Amino acid sequence: MRRLGLLGLSAAAASVLLARFAAPAAQAGGRRRGGGGGGGTETLWSPVAPESITFQGPRGTLMAAWTAAVRPRGGVLVIHENRGLTEHIRMVAARLAASGWSALAIDLVSEEGGTGSFPGEAEVMAALSNASPERFVADMKAALTELERRCRRKRLAAIGFCFGGGLVWRLLASGEPRLAAAAPFYGPFPEGGSLDGSRAAVLGVYGELDDRVNASRPAAKAALEAAGLEHELVTFGGADHAFFNDTGARFNVPAAEEAWRRVIGWFGDAGHGRHD
């Protein structure tokens, strides 16, 4: 706790981080825990506090949380929900780094001063709704450039949740060629979107009770098949929208744990020709 405090984490954030990694480490008794296959093994690196960074974007300075893995297998771009770059999303980046994937979680309201400059979630949501998808795609591409710089000669992936899941689909639809893998969580597929030009292996994550987003699942599947992309679309029974967010009322522990296991395995195995 003292060391994490020196790294800038609050007592609450440090407690969450320690709780998430202490139990698996104790069960494993070593540096790795079996995940049901070569790519599903989760590496138990020591947790690292996310570092606040800035880098150049297309319209000015962009903000992000950066967490470096000790021996990175690659880099992951993390796209937040419509509440901005929250502590929950920062912890997702930390958890990725603990699993061997350096992570950059971009703040998509950087242009407005960053998530921390707003008085509450409602104001962040309003700011995001007032910005264009094209701006977000440009900012995400700049974030990939920064991630590429920090993870030289490593493969890149992207993960996003809710609003961020939809943006991962938009990033793929932009023809971005640098992504080797992507995991959009319950993100609506853009109307008329084409995935031609993308090379990513896509793991689409859905909740059974999430009717609104699930309505776009057939379009996502058709676009993946038309582009010939490696993919798997997984729907978790009994889970609702935002089931992965452990700070929300819809948090579903079994679904969240299994989804995480699948994501780590997918990022590790991307390129092996799987289809749902």
C-alpha positions as a printed Julia matrix, in Angstrom:
276×3 Matrix{Float64}:
   0.0     0.0     0.0
   2.79    2.42    0.9
   4.67    1.78   -2.34
   1.54    2.15   -4.45
   0.78    5.38   -2.63
   4.2     6.7    -3.58
   3.33    5.89   -7.19
   0.35    8.23   -6.94
  -2.54    5.85   -6.31
  -5.22    6.71   -3.8
  -5.79    4.29   -0.92
  -8.99    3.05   -2.57
  -7.34    2.47   -5.93
  -4.37    0.73   -4.32
  -6.69   -1.57   -2.4
  -8.58   -2.51   -5.57
  -5.36   -3.18   -7.46
  -3.89   -5.33   -4.71
  -7.1    -7.28   -4.29
  -7.28   -8.09   -7.98
  -3.79   -9.54   -8.16
  -3.14  -10.97   -4.71
  -5.65  -13.83   -4.95
  -4.58  -15.14   -8.38
  -0.92  -14.9    -7.41
  -1.53  -16.89   -4.24
  -3.43  -19.56   -6.16
  -0.78  -19.84   -8.84
   2.2   -19.96   -6.52
   4.36  -18.64   -9.35
   4.51  -16.35  -12.34
   1.85  -17.99  -14.52
  -1.65  -19.3   -14.13
  -3.11  -21.84  -16.57
  -5.88  -20.35  -18.68
  -7.06  -23.36  -20.63
  -4.59  -23.25  -23.49
  -1.36  -21.64  -24.62
  -2.83  -18.21  -25.36
  -5.14  -18.29  -22.35
  -2.34  -18.3   -19.79
  -2.3   -15.12  -17.75
   1.12  -13.83  -16.76
   1.27  -12.63  -13.16
   3.57   -9.64  -13.46
   3.74   -7.38  -10.43
   0.97   -4.74  -10.68
   2.14   -1.35  -11.92
   0.32    1.91  -11.21
  -0.91    3.63  -14.39
   1.09    6.71  -15.33
  -0.59    9.83  -16.68
   0.99   10.82  -19.99
   0.41   13.24  -22.86
   1.25   12.99  -26.54
   0.53   14.85  -29.75
  -2.82   14.36  -31.41
  -4.25   15.7   -34.66
  -5.84   18.71  -32.93
  -3.53   19.24  -29.97
  -2.37   17.42  -26.87
  -4.0    14.12  -25.94
  -4.06   12.61  -22.46
  -3.88    8.96  -21.47
  -3.04    6.47  -18.76
  -0.02    4.32  -19.62
   0.98    1.06  -17.96
   4.04   -0.86  -19.15
   4.32   -4.62  -18.81
   7.64   -5.96  -17.52
   8.15   -8.18  -20.56
   5.5    -6.97  -23.01
   3.96   -9.37  -25.48
   2.43   -6.39  -27.26
   0.52   -3.18  -26.71
  -3.22   -2.63  -26.19
  -5.2     0.54  -26.81
  -7.98    0.83  -24.22
 -11.12    2.82  -25.13
 -13.28    3.98  -22.24
 -17.04    4.06  -21.74
 -19.04    7.27  -22.13
 -18.02    8.25  -18.58
 -14.49    9.05  -19.69
 -11.13    7.86  -18.41
 -12.33    6.64  -15.03
 -10.42    4.79  -12.32
 -12.08    1.58  -13.52
 -10.6     2.01  -17.01
  -7.2     2.86  -15.56
  -7.37   -0.41  -13.63
  -8.2    -2.28  -16.84
  -4.96   -0.91  -18.27
  -3.09   -2.0   -15.13
  -4.62   -5.45  -15.35
  -3.54   -5.78  -18.98
   0.02   -4.88  -18.02
  -0.1    -7.48  -15.25
  -1.09   -9.99  -17.94
   1.89   -9.08  -20.09
   0.34   -6.44  -22.37
   1.46   -2.83  -22.1
  -1.65   -0.65  -22.23
  -2.51    2.9   -23.21
  -5.95    4.11  -22.13
  -6.77    7.29  -24.05
  -8.88   10.13  -22.64
 -11.24   11.09  -25.46
 -12.21   14.38  -23.85
  -8.61   15.58  -23.81
  -9.57   18.48  -26.05
 -12.01   19.68  -23.38
  -9.41   19.44  -20.6
  -9.62   15.74  -19.74
 -12.07   13.66  -17.74
 -10.8    15.03  -14.43
 -11.69   18.6   -15.41
 -15.44   17.86  -15.45
 -17.61   18.13  -12.32
 -19.38   14.83  -12.96
 -20.19   11.97  -15.33
 -23.16   13.75  -16.91
 -20.91   16.54  -18.18
 -18.41   14.03  -19.61
 -21.21   12.19  -21.39
 -22.5    15.46  -22.85
 -19.05   16.42  -24.12
 -18.57   13.05  -25.78
 -22.0    13.2   -27.4
 -21.17   16.6   -28.87
 -17.98   15.42  -30.59
 -17.94   13.65  -33.95
 -16.99   10.0   -34.47
 -14.41   11.19  -37.0
 -12.62   13.13  -34.27
 -12.51   10.05  -32.05
 -11.14    7.89  -34.87
  -8.39   10.43  -35.54
  -7.5    10.55  -31.84
  -7.45    6.75  -31.59
  -5.13    6.54  -34.59
  -2.8     9.03  -32.9
  -2.94    6.89  -29.76
  -1.97    3.83  -31.81
   1.01    5.78  -33.13
   2.05    6.56  -29.56
   1.5     2.94  -28.54
   3.55    1.79  -31.52
   6.36    4.1   -30.43
   6.32    2.7   -26.9
   5.97   -0.95  -27.98
   8.43   -1.15  -30.84
   8.18   -4.21  -33.06
   5.31   -5.6   -30.97
   1.82   -6.42  -32.18
  -0.97   -4.02  -31.31
  -4.52   -4.67  -30.14
  -7.52   -2.64  -29.03
 -10.22   -3.17  -26.42
 -13.22   -0.95  -25.68
 -16.34   -1.01  -23.53
 -19.88    0.22  -24.34
 -19.28    3.56  -26.08
 -15.66    2.46  -26.41
 -16.7    -0.88  -27.87
 -18.57    0.97  -30.6
 -15.46    3.07  -31.24
 -13.32   -0.05  -31.6
 -15.69   -1.13  -34.38
 -15.34    2.32  -35.95
 -11.54    2.12  -35.73
 -11.66   -1.24  -37.51
 -14.07    0.19  -40.1
 -11.63    3.04  -40.77
  -9.3     0.53  -42.43
  -6.67    0.85  -39.69
  -4.06   -1.79  -40.68
  -1.89   -1.8   -37.55
  -4.21   -3.77  -35.28
  -3.49   -7.48  -35.0
  -6.44   -8.07  -32.66
  -9.47   -6.29  -31.23
 -12.05   -6.97  -28.52
 -15.1    -4.67  -28.65
 -17.27   -5.25  -25.57
 -21.01   -4.73  -26.2
 -20.36   -1.98  -28.73
 -22.9    -1.13  -31.44
 -21.65   -1.8   -34.95
 -21.73    1.36  -37.11
 -24.54    1.4   -39.64
 -23.24    0.51  -43.09
 -19.76   -0.15  -41.69
 -17.27   -2.12  -43.77
 -14.21   -3.85  -42.32
 -12.34   -4.06  -45.61
  -8.75   -2.97  -45.05
  -8.56   -4.23  -41.48
  -6.28   -7.14  -40.6
  -7.4    -7.64  -37.01
  -8.64  -10.85  -35.46
 -11.85   -9.74  -33.7
 -13.39  -11.09  -30.5
 -16.83   -9.49  -30.15
 -18.25   -9.68  -26.61
 -21.99   -9.4   -25.92
 -24.42   -9.81  -23.03
 -27.58  -11.85  -23.56
 -29.85   -9.17  -22.02
 -28.38   -6.28  -24.01
 -31.08   -6.05  -26.68
 -30.06   -2.65  -28.05
 -26.47   -3.59  -28.88
 -27.34   -7.16  -29.83
 -29.54   -5.81  -32.6
 -26.35   -4.81  -34.46
 -24.64   -8.19  -33.95
 -25.81   -9.65  -37.3
 -24.36   -6.62  -39.13
 -21.04   -7.08  -37.33
 -20.98  -10.75  -38.22
 -21.77  -10.05  -41.87
 -19.03   -7.41  -42.1
 -16.46   -9.72  -40.49
 -17.32  -12.5   -42.9
 -17.33  -10.18  -45.92
 -13.85   -8.94  -44.99
 -12.59  -12.47  -44.35
 -11.4   -11.59  -40.86
 -10.65  -14.12  -38.16
 -13.37  -13.65  -35.58
 -15.48  -15.0   -32.76
 -18.67  -13.42  -31.39
 -19.44  -14.5   -27.84
 -22.71  -13.85  -26.01
 -22.72  -14.39  -22.24
 -25.96  -15.82  -20.89
 -27.69  -13.82  -18.16
 -25.32  -10.86  -18.65
 -26.47   -7.34  -19.46
 -24.85   -4.29  -21.01
 -21.75   -3.16  -19.07
 -21.41   -6.5   -17.29
 -17.62   -6.14  -17.15
 -17.62   -2.9   -15.15
 -17.07   -3.89  -11.51
 -18.14   -0.43  -10.3
 -21.64   -0.69  -11.82
 -24.91   -2.37  -10.84
 -24.79   -4.75  -13.84
 -21.42   -6.27  -12.96
 -21.59  -10.01  -13.57
 -18.67  -11.83  -11.93
 -18.72  -15.15  -13.85
 -19.22  -13.44  -17.22
 -16.53  -10.83  -16.5
 -13.98  -13.43  -15.43
 -14.62  -15.65  -18.45
 -14.6   -12.68  -20.83
 -11.22  -11.59  -19.48
  -9.78  -15.07  -19.86
 -10.98  -15.16  -23.46
  -9.57  -11.7   -24.24
  -6.08  -12.54  -22.95
  -6.16  -15.8   -24.87
  -7.42  -14.09  -28.01
  -4.74  -11.41  -27.97
  -2.1   -14.09  -27.52
  -3.42  -16.38  -30.25
  -4.6   -13.85  -32.85
  -3.83  -14.99  -36.36
  -4.69  -18.68  -36.02
  -7.76  -18.64  -38.24
 -10.67  -19.09  -35.81
 -14.25  -18.26  -36.79
 -17.49  -18.46  -34.83
